[in-house]
Amino acid sequence: FLTDVTRTFRNRTFRTIIIYDIASSMSWGSVSALNILVATYVFELSTEELAYMLAGPSLLAVGAVWLALKPLGRHLQKPQMLRMALWLMLLNSLWLMPLKIFGLLPDNDSPVILWLNLIYMGLFMFFFLIRIVSSMSIVADITDQAEVEHGNRGEGGFFSVITFTSKISSLFGPLYGGIALDIVGLDQQKLPGEVAEPVLHGLMYAIMLGGIPLLALALVFADRIQVSKEQFDSIPSTLRERRQAT
């Protein structure tokens, strides 16, 4: 067991993936914790509109990712796809809240507000799923590499570590959200439309500060994930030859 643990953490690429995944999971947790409050108090969406915003983009994103993965895989290597998803998640975080803060959006009773939130969430979920699939695919390649080098795949170790770090890191979101609500002074007993404008601005700043810097940190470490396509393309044939010989 100790040998397997040592081999798992000895892999430099995997250690980089762990740090990247911790940062990106903390960013996701922060945005998820505050997103429903921003939609309720800042954009004053009704319960029916909230249902559309939470369910519709997620379902569409799953189908869009399923259709897009193969074409993207033909033109991009897995680390490139991962970095692309992070960059676009970061850029997607920079338009809706600033436009609202600077008063460049229509009033909340306009149907445009719902559509803008649907677009924001749809893009967020699409790139988020691309990120997850790319990460797990790279970890799967690392398990193949481990089998070639040590004769033992060790996928239990690799995937249990990355799943554990993702879950633990996502717990940062509720913790950050609670602290942010105390700082901005949001009274959740108040109805939408009754909250003071400085509190609403504080809520939007909180969701950006919880998501954007951590995404940027994840990008720094994702840029260090250097996986040679040629090297990993040769691994499946090596494993097949070894298994046939066995």
N, C-alpha and C positions, 0 to 999 in steps of 0.2 A: 504493500500500500504506500509506504513512504517513498519507494522508488518511483511509483507512478506519479505521486504528487510532485516529486522533484523534477521529473521529466516534463510534467505539464507546465510548470513555471519556469523551466529552463529555456523554453522556446521564446526567443526575443520578440518575434512577431505577435505571439499570443499575449505577452505582457503588454505590448503597445495597444492591442485590441481591448484588453481589460480597462486600461486607463481611458481610452477613447469612449468605451461603452459606459463607464461610470459617469463621465461628463455629459454625454448625450442623454442618458437615462434621467439624470438629475434635471436637465433642461426640460425634458418631456414631462416629468412629474410636476415641475413648477407651473408650466403652462396649463396642464390638465387641471391642477388644483384651483386655479383662478379663472379659467376660461368661462365656466358656467356663471360665475359672479359678474364677470365683465359683460357677458351677453344679457344678463338679467338687469343689472343696474345701469350700465353705461349705454347699451343699445336698446334697453327696455323691450326686449323681445317677449312675446307672449309664450305661454306654455306650449301651445301648438307650434309656434315658430321654433322654439327651442328643440322640440322633438324632431322637426325637419332638419335643423342644423346639426344635431348630434347623430342622427341615424343616416340621413341621406348621403352626406359626403363620405362617410365610412364605407357604406355599401358600394358606392360608385368607385371609390378608390381601390377596393379589392379587385373589382372587374378590370379597372384601368391598368393596375399593376400586372395582372395576369396576362393582359394583351401586350404590355410594353416590355416585359422582361426579355423575351427572346430577341426582338429587334435591338434593344439596348445592349444585350450580351454579345451581339455580333460586332458592335462598334466600340465597346468599352470593356476594359478589364475590370475585374471585381473591385479592386481598390479605387479605380477611377469612378466607377458607378457609385461607390460609397461616398466619395468626396463630392461628387456632383449632387447627390441627395442632400448632403449636409449644407452645401453652399446655397442650394435653392430653398431649403428650410430656413436658413438664415435670412436670405433676401425676402422671403415671404413674411418674415416677422417685422419687416421694416416699413410696411405701407399702411395697414389698416389703422393701427393705434395712433401713429403720428398724424394721419389725416384727420382723425377724430379730435385729437388734442388741439390741433391748430384750426379747428372749425371749418374744415374743407369738405365735410360730408353733409348730405341733406339732413333734415330733421329726422328724428327717430320714427315718426309716423309714416315716413316714405317707404314704399316697398323695396326701394333700392338698398336700404340698410340690410334687409334679410338676405338679398342676393349677394351683397358684398361679404357677409358673414359666411354664406354657403361656399363662395369661391375661396375665401381664406381657409376654411376648414377642409375643403376638398383638396387644395394644394398641400396643406399641412399633412393630411393623412396619406396622400399619394407618396410624397417624398419620405415620410416616416416609414411606410411599409417597404419602400425601396431600400432604405437604410437597413432595416431589420433583415431582409432577405440577403442583402450583400454581406452583412456581418456574419450571419450564420453559414453562408456558403464559403466564406474565407475560413471559418473555423473548421468546416468539414474538410477543406483542402489540407489544413494543418494536421488533422487526424490521419489523413492518408500519408502525409509526409512522415509523421511519427511512426507509422507502421513500416515504412520503407527503412527508416533509420534504426528502429529499435525492435522490429518484429512484433510490436504490440500497438494496436490502434489507439487505445486510451481515450476513446470518444466520451466515455462516461465522465472522465475527469475534465476534459475540455468543455463539454457542454454544461456540466453541472456548475462549473466555476462561472461561466459567462451568464448562465441563467440566474445564479445566485446574486452576482454583482448587479445585474439589471434590476432585480426585484428590490434589493436593498437600496440601491440608488434612487429608485422611483419613490421610496418612502420619504425622500427629502422634500418632495412636492408638498404634501400636506403640512409638514413642519414649516416649510418656508411660507406657505399660504397663511397659516395661522399667525405667524410673526408679522407678515405683511399686513394682514387685516387689523392687527393691533396698532401698527404704526400709522396706517392711513386713517384709522378711526371709523371704519365702516360699521354702522349699526344695522344688522341684518333684520331687525324688527321693522325697519322702515320699508315702505313700498317703493317700487321703481318710480322715479320722478320726484321723490321726496328727499333724495340724498344730495348734499351740497356739492357744487362743482369741484372744489378742491379735493374732496374725497374721491370723486370719480376720476380725476386726473391722477391722483395717487395710486388708484387701483390699476390704471393703464400703465403707469410707470413701473409698478410692481411686477406686472406680468412680463414686461419687456426686460427688466433687470434680472428676472428669474430665468428667462429663456435665452436671451441673446448672448451674454458673456460665456455661458456654459457651452453653447453651440460653437462659439468661436474657439474655445479651449478644445472641444472635441475635434474640430477641424485641424488644429495644430498636430494632434496625435494621429489623426487619420492620415495626414500627409506623410507620416513616418512609416505607414504600413506599406512596405515594399515587397510585393509578392510577384515573383517572376512567372509570367504566363507559360513560358517555354518549360521551365522547371516543373511546374505542376501538371502540365499537359503530358509529360513523360511518366508521371507517377502511376496512373491507372494501368498502363501497359506493363510497367515493372511489377505491379502487384499481381496482374493476371499471369504473367510468366512464372512468378514465384509460386502462386497457388497451384498452377498446373504442374509444376515440378514436384510440389509437395504431394 
